[in-house]
Amino acid sequence: MCATTIGVFDSGFGGLTVLRELLPLIPGAHFIYLGDSARLPYGSKSQTTIARYAVESARFLEAHGADHLVIACNTASALAMREIQEAVAIPVTGVIDPVVDAAYQRHPNSDVLVLATTATVQSHAYRDQCATHGLRANEKACPLLVPLVEEGWVDNPITRDVLRVYLSEALSESSPEAVLLGCTHYPLIAPVIQAVLQELGSSAEVIDSARATAIAIERAIRLSHPASSGPATFQCYATDSVDKFARLGSQFLGQPMPRVELLDLGG
């Protein structure tokens, strides 16, 4: 659609689900993906450290030509968005606002369930953003889902059993009209989440955070850049173990990874 360079940042692999959605939506764009895999998980770090790491990555992407920045990381979106926006001179979009906006558009004034990591739940970023839209959010930490997804068990009986436990507990507390995926790993198991919800008698709609974020970025780019054509291109940086990043990353991206370049951002 447009000749632009878009930087996409995550602490690891999960943000590749956002890139996966972006690639077909914005023809002609060039994407630079940075996975700060040497310093994950961000969720176990202090807010000050998370902000420092995120700002370093944001500045790297801006310096390498990005004219729009996507924070494809829930922890950084929840805990470091202000610092990132102050550190760079380009537009910044996180993953929280788009999925909450999508929930509001489809299910205004409703109860919603947010599935997320422990760190994201403890930040209450989703709860607070939902409240500004008149949505009542029940946040559910699901710490076992990320390792199961990274193991490749996206449609595995163990993953289904774990989801039944988490969702049964959450549904005992509320009856949501929508379930928001508050972690960029979770889009890979969105169909399983929807199926388990139905098994448990819930008709809640699963709203994919990666898809919602990609649509928000496409709209913003369409308004600010001239149309272009041709396939999108992308390059990838990781801060640790590029072979592992390429191997696991292909699962999240849904296609073979290009050559992953090693980047040293310091300690």
C-alpha positions in Angstrom: 0.0 0.0 0.0 2.7 2.5 0.8 6.5 3.0 0.7 7.3 3.1 4.4 9.5 1.4 6.9 7.9 0.0 10.0 9.8 -1.1 13.1 8.3 -3.9 15.1 9.7 -4.6 18.6 9.2 -7.4 21.1 11.2 -9.0 23.9 11.2 -12.2 22.0 9.2 -14.3 19.5 5.6 -13.3 20.2 5.6 -10.1 18.3 6.1 -12.1 15.1 2.4 -12.8 15.2 1.8 -9.1 14.7 4.3 -9.0 11.9 2.5 -12.1 10.4 -0.7 -10.1 10.2 1.0 -6.9 9.0 2.9 -8.3 6.0 -0.2 -8.9 3.7 -2.0 -5.8 4.9 0.6 -3.2 3.9 2.1 -4.0 0.4 5.3 -2.4 -0.5 6.3 -1.7 3.1 9.7 -2.7 4.6 9.6 -4.1 8.1 12.4 -4.3 10.6 11.8 -6.7 13.5 13.8 -6.7 16.7 13.4 -9.5 19.2 15.3 -8.7 22.4 15.7 -12.4 23.2 18.9 -12.0 25.3 17.0 -10.1 28.0 13.6 -11.9 28.1 11.4 -12.3 29.9 10.6 -8.7 30.5 7.9 -9.6 33.0 10.4 -10.5 35.7 12.2 -7.1 35.4 11.5 -3.8 37.2 9.5 -1.1 35.4 12.7 1.0 35.2 14.6 -1.8 33.5 11.8 -2.7 31.1 11.6 1.0 30.0 15.4 1.2 29.5 15.4 -2.0 27.4 12.4 -0.9 25.3 13.8 2.6 24.7 17.1 1.1 23.5 15.2 -1.1 21.0 13.0 1.8 19.9 15.9 4.1 19.3 17.7 1.4 17.3 14.7 0.9 15.0 14.3 4.7 14.5 18.0 5.0 13.7 17.6 2.3 11.1 14.9 4.2 9.2 11.7 3.2 10.8 9.1 5.9 10.4 6.4 4.1 12.5 7.1 2.0 15.5 5.0 -1.0 16.7 5.5 -2.2 20.3 4.4 -5.8 19.7 5.0 -6.6 23.4 2.3 -6.4 26.0 4.7 -5.9 28.9 6.5 -2.9 27.2 3.1 -1.5 26.0 1.8 -1.7 29.6 4.8 -0.4 31.5 7.0 1.6 29.1 4.8 3.3 26.5 5.3 6.9 27.9 9.1 6.5 28.0 9.2 5.1 24.4 7.0 7.9 23.0 9.3 10.5 24.7 12.5 8.8 23.4 11.6 8.8 19.6 10.3 11.3 17.2 8.1 8.8 15.2 4.5 7.6 15.8 4.3 4.7 18.3 1.5 2.1 18.5 1.3 -0.6 21.2 -0.8 -3.7 21.4 -3.2 -2.8 24.2 -5.2 0.1 22.7 -6.1 -1.6 19.4 -7.5 -4.8 20.9 -9.5 -2.9 23.6 -10.8 -0.6 20.8 -11.9 -3.6 18.8 -13.7 -5.0 21.8 -15.5 -1.7 22.4 -16.6 -1.5 18.8 -18.0 -5.0 18.8 -19.3 -5.3 22.3 -19.8 -1.8 23.9 -20.6 -1.5 27.6 -20.0 -5.2 28.1 -18.0 -7.6 30.4 -14.8 -8.8 28.8 -12.2 -11.3 29.8 -8.5 -10.5 29.4 -6.1 -13.5 29.1 -2.5 -12.4 29.7 0.8 -13.1 31.4 1.2 -12.5 35.1 3.2 -9.3 34.6 0.6 -7.8 32.3 -2.2 -8.7 34.6 -0.4 -7.2 37.6 0.1 -3.9 35.7 -3.7 -3.7 35.2 -3.1 -1.9 31.9 -5.9 -3.7 30.2 -8.3 -3.2 33.1 -7.6 0.6 33.1 -7.8 0.9 29.3 -11.1 -1.1 29.2 -12.5 1.2 31.9 -12.0 4.3 29.7 -14.2 2.6 27.1 -16.9 1.6 29.6 -15.9 -2.1 29.4 -15.7 -4.2 32.6 -12.6 -6.3 32.5 -11.8 -9.5 34.4 -8.0 -10.1 34.0 -6.8 -13.7 34.1 -3.1 -14.6 34.4 -2.2 -17.7 32.3 1.5 -18.3 33.0 1.7 -21.8 31.5 0.5 -20.8 28.0 3.7 -19.1 26.8 6.0 -22.1 27.4 3.3 -24.4 25.8 3.2 -22.3 22.7 7.0 -22.0 22.4 7.1 -25.8 22.8 4.9 -26.0 19.7 2.0 -27.5 21.5 -0.6 -25.2 19.9 -3.2 -27.9 19.5 -2.2 -30.5 22.1 -4.4 -32.2 24.7 -2.2 -30.8 27.5 -2.7 -27.2 26.2 -6.5 -27.8 26.0 -6.5 -29.1 29.6 -4.6 -26.1 30.8 -7.0 -23.8 29.0 -10.0 -25.6 30.5 -8.6 -24.8 34.0 -7.9 -21.2 33.3 -11.1 -20.5 31.5 -13.3 -22.4 34.0 -11.8 -20.3 36.8 -12.4 -17.1 34.8 -15.9 -18.0 33.7 -16.9 -18.7 37.3 -16.3 -15.0 38.0 -17.9 -13.4 35.0 -19.8 -14.0 31.8 -17.8 -12.1 29.2 -19.1 -11.2 25.7 -15.5 -11.0 24.4 -12.1 -12.6 25.3 -9.1 -10.4 24.7 -5.8 -12.1 23.9 -3.4 -10.0 26.0 -0.2 -11.8 25.0 1.3 -11.9 21.5 1.9 -15.7 21.8 -1.8 -16.4 22.3 -3.0 -15.8 18.7 -1.4 -19.1 17.8 -3.9 -20.8 20.1 -6.9 -18.6 19.3 -8.9 -21.4 17.6 -8.3 -23.7 20.6 -9.3 -20.9 23.1 -12.5 -20.4 21.1 -13.2 -24.1 21.0 -12.7 -24.5 24.8 -14.9 -21.6 25.5 -17.7 -23.2 23.5 -17.1 -26.5 25.4 -17.6 -24.6 28.6 -20.9 -23.1 27.4 -19.5 -19.6 26.6 -20.4 -17.7 23.4 -17.8 -15.1 24.0 -15.9 -13.8 20.9 -12.1 -14.2 20.9 -10.5 -11.0 19.8 -7.0 -11.5 18.3 -4.6 -8.8 19.6 -2.2 -9.4 16.7 -4.9 -8.9 14.1 -6.4 -5.9 15.9 -3.0 -4.2 16.1 -2.2 -4.9 12.4 -5.5 -3.3 11.3 -4.8 -0.2 13.5 -1.3 0.2 12.0 -2.7 -0.3 8.4 -5.2 2.5 9.0 -2.6 4.8 10.4 -0.1 4.2 7.5 -2.8 4.6 4.9 -3.6 8.1 6.2 0.0 9.2 6.3 1.8 7.6 3.3 1.2 7.4 -0.4 0.0 4.1 -1.9 2.6 1.5 -3.1 2.5 -2.0 -4.5 4.5 -5.2 -4.5 5.2 -7.6 -1.7 6.3 -6.3 1.7 9.8 -7.0 2.7 11.4 -7.6 6.2 14.6 -8.1 8.0 15.1 -9.5 11.5 17.4 -8.8 14.4 17.7 -10.8 17.6 19.9 -10.2 20.6 20.7 -13.8 21.3 20.9 -17.2 19.6 19.9 -16.3 16.1 19.6 -20.0 15.0 17.1 -20.7 17.8 15.3 -17.4 17.0 15.0 -18.4 13.3 13.8 -21.9 14.2 11.1 -20.9 16.7 10.3 -17.6 14.9 9.1 -19.5 11.7 6.3 -21.0 13.8 5.1 -17.6 15.0 5.6 -15.9 11.6 3.9 -18.8 9.6 6.7 -18.9 7.1 10.4 -19.5 7.0 12.4 -16.7 8.6 15.0 -14.7 6.6 18.5 -14.6 7.9 18.4 -13.3 11.5 21.1 -10.8 12.3 22.7 -10.8 15.8 22.5 -7.5 17.6 24.2 -6.5 20.8 22.3 -3.9 22.8 24.4 -4.2 25.9 23.4 -5.5 29.4 
